């Protein structure tokens, strides 16, 4: 069975990278030095950009309890809605599980890193 997912062309990769840089500011993505602060921001409906490394490859999760904000970001950058992942998270303040979603971002979709603000 072959995969229907193909790597982006050079033109597509350049377009993704340009839109991703612009979206970094347009959608007020935030990084946090402490994971708990990012989780609280995401649980309040903000867009938390969490960088990590997976098998040596730089990636990021864009996390929020506000599904519509994540979908708007994805539409702007050019990510298919079907790639949005449903991942309920435990709110660190109440310890209750709440609905949340995230995008896996890598390659040309990886936003520039600005550091915690």
Buried (B, 14 or more C-beta within 10 A) or exposed (E): EEEEEEEBEEEEBEBBBEBBEEBBEEBEBBBBEEEEBBBBBBBEEBBBBBBEEEEEEEBBBBBBBBBEBBBBBBEBBBBEEEEBEEEEBEBEEEEEEEEBBBBBBEBBBBBEEEEEE
